[in-house]
Amino acid sequence: MSEPAPTFADWLFNTGRALGYTTNSALARALGVPQPTVSRWKTGSKPSVEHLVKISELFGVELKLLLVLAGYMKGDVRDIPLEAPTSKAERLIAESEVGEAAEALLSSFWGRRQDEELKRLEKLVAGIQESVRLTGSYDLRSMEKSLDDALQTELPQHVHHLVRGLTRRKLAYQARWVLYSKELPKDGEPDAFAESEEAHASLTARVYETPNGWGFEVVPGNGAWALVGSPFDSRTAAEESLALWAMDHPNFDLKLKEDEDAPEA
């Protein structure tokens, strides 16, 4: 059974996203048309030839292809290559050979970055427009708020999300963390671990080799509890699992000791 012929709406959606126009409003601004117009195209409305010329110029696609897709010319669109052009960043991810899971996380990261940069650009444009409206020129004082807003970034959170996702995917089948406490908390009282985390306690961590592989141990200075992670196939896997645990508990001040013998059972 042959695959159904692609529609103009599908092509516009996929190609627009591939080129960085992740929202209808962004694509509408680039084409100089109202946002509802783009929305109608993506739900099946037929664009005018004038609009197809604009799309052809913006996307760098042959106009004849768009005329066939939109139904103005006869032709079998299945005989025309319809792969959506990709940006340099997307080609980098696709050709990275890091595996499907990592590629998906990288694509998600890049999507977040594009969304933030688009918002940043919108704030800058709005600030400049407001400055011109109020002063008739590019007055930095009238643009101060928009400039401050544009300097805000979620890049650290996006990188953290990427790293955490990569580590979780790699170690999901390996990680075994067990928390041991010297005393069980009484009803209504926080346990020793929670108290340590709230107090930003200093912890000592060590990675060690066991008869069954590798493990790690984390303990506070008062020895009220201990976290043990094992077994792992390699030292690297144990260190990565420890790093993941540390990312999940940023309030602790974690210090890594040199290798020692495995803790006694």
N, C-alpha and C positions, 0 to 999 in steps of 0.2 A: 504494500500500500504506500503510495507516494505521499510525501509530506505536503501539507497545505501551503499555498503560495503566501509569502509574507505580505502584510498589509502596510500601507504608508504609516499608519498610526504606530504599529510595532517598530518599524524602522526608525521613525522619528524619536520614539522613546529611548530605544537602545543607543542610537547614535548620539543623541543629545547628552545622555549620561556619560558615554565614553569620552566625549569631548569636554566634559566638565560642567555642563549645564544641568545640574542635578534637580532644579526646580523649574516649574512652568514660568515663574516670574523672571528667573535669570535668562531663560531662553527668549522670552518675550522682549526683555530689554535689549538683548543682543541683536534681535531682528527688527526692533523698532515697531512692534505691534502690541496691542493690548493683551494682557495676560489671558482673559477669557477666550481670545482667538486661539492661542496655543492649546488651551484646555479642550476646546472643541475639536481641534485637529487630532489630539491624542485619544479622543473618544469616537473617532470615525468620520468627522466632518471633512469635506474635501477642500483643500486650500486653493486659493486662486493662483493663476499662472504667475502673477506679479509676486505673490508670496513665495512661490516655488523658486523664483529667481533669487530672492533674498536668501532662502535656505541653501540653495546651491552655492552661492558665494560664501556664506558663513561657514558651511561644513566642508567646502572644497570638493563637492560631489558633482558629477556631470549632470547637467539639467535634464538630459534625455532620460536618465534613470528615474528621476523624480516625476517626470511627466508620465512615464509608464506606470510607476507605482500608484500615482494619484488617479490614473484612469483616463488621462487626456490623450494618450497614444496607445496603440495596440502593441503588444509584446509579451513574451513569456518572462516574467520577472524571475522565474526559477533558473533561467539561463544567464541571469546577470549576477555577478558576485555582489552579495549584499552584506558581507562582513562589516560590522560597524568599525569605522576607523578608531584606533585607540590612541590615547595620549602617550607621551614618552614614559610617564610614570607607570601606566598600566602595562606597557610593553616590558618595562624593567621587571615588574612583578611576574608577568606571564613567562618570561624567559629566565627567571631566577633559579628554577629547578630545586626549590626548597621543599617541595611537597604541597599537596592540595590544602592541608590544614593551615600551613604557614601562609600560603598564598591568600587564602580567605581572610586571615587575620590582617595581613598587610593591606589587602584591598579595603577592609573595614577601616583601618587606620587612615589610609589615604582619603577615603570618603569623609571622615571626620575633619581631616585637615582642610579639605576643599570647602566644606560647609563653613568652617570657621573663617577661612580667608575671604570667602564671598561676603560674609557678614561684616568682616573688617572693612572691605572695600566699600560696602554700602554705607557704613558709618563715616568713612572719609569723604565719600561723595556728598552725603547729606551735610556734613560740616562745611565743606567748601561752598556748596550751594547756599547755605544759610549765611555764610560770611559775605558772599557776593550780594545777597538780598539786603542785608543789614547795612553794609558799609560800602558796597560798590567795588570792593577789591578783596584780595586774599589777606584778611586781617587775622593774624595768629591768635590774638586775644579772644576774638569771637569764635574761633575754632578750637579753643582749649579743651572743652569738654569732649568733643568728638575725637580729638587726638588722644586724650587720656583713655577713652573707651577703646580706641583702636589698638592701644598698646597692651590691653589685657589679652592673655592667651591661655588656652587650655592644653597647650602642647605637653607639659609634664604629665597631665592626666592621661592624655592619649598615648604617650609612650609607655606609661605604667600599664595601661590596659593591654597594650600590645604584648609587652614582656610577660605580664601575668598570664595572658591567654596562651602564649607559646609554651610557657613552663607548665601550665596546667595540662595542656594537651599531651605534652611529652611524658609527664610523670603521673598522669591520672591512674594508670594501672599499676604503678610501683609504690607510690607513697603510702607509708603506714606510720602514722603518728599516734603515740600512746602517751597520755598525761598521767603521771603518778603523783599523788599528794600524800603527805605524811599524816594529815588529819582531814576527815570529812568536815565540811562546814556545817554549822548548826543552822537550824531553820531560820530563815530571814537574814542570815549573815552572808556576805560575799565570800567566795572561796579564795584561797591563797593566790591562785593564778590571777583572778580578776583584780585583787588588791595590788598585785605586783604591776600589772599592766596599767592600772590607773595612776600608780605612783611613778611611772616611767622608770622602772627598776633596771639596774644593770644586770645583764645576764652573761654567762660564760657558755660558749658553745664549742664542741669539738667533734671532729669526724674521725672515726676509727674503723679498723678492720676487724671483722668477726669471723668465726669459723664458717658462717653461712653467707658471707659477703661483706657489705659495708653498712655502717649506720652512723647516726649522729645523736648527740645528747645536748640538751639545753637546760641549765640550772641557774637559779638566782643565787645571790650571795648568801642568803639565810638558809638555803637548802630546803625550803618549805615544800617544794615540788620539783619534779623533773619531767622533761619531755624527751621521749626517745623515739627516733625514727629509724626503722629497719624492716626487712633487709633490702639492700639495693645491690644491683649487679656490679657497680663500679664506684670508685671514689667520686668521680664526676657526678654520677646520678645522685649520690648522697648529698654532695655540696649544692647541687641544683635544688634538691628538695628542701634543704635547709634555707636556701635563699628565698624560695617560695614562701615558706613559713614566716620568715622575717618580713617579707613584703606584706603578708597578711596581718602582721602585728607590729606596725611601725612605731608604736609608743615605747617599745623596749630599746635599751642601749645594749646592743649585742656585740660581744667581743669574741673572736675566734682564737682558741688555743691550739698549740701544736698537737700532733697526733699523740695519743697515749693508748695503753691497752684498753680493750673493751671493758665497760663497767660490769661488775659482778652481778649475777642474776639475783 
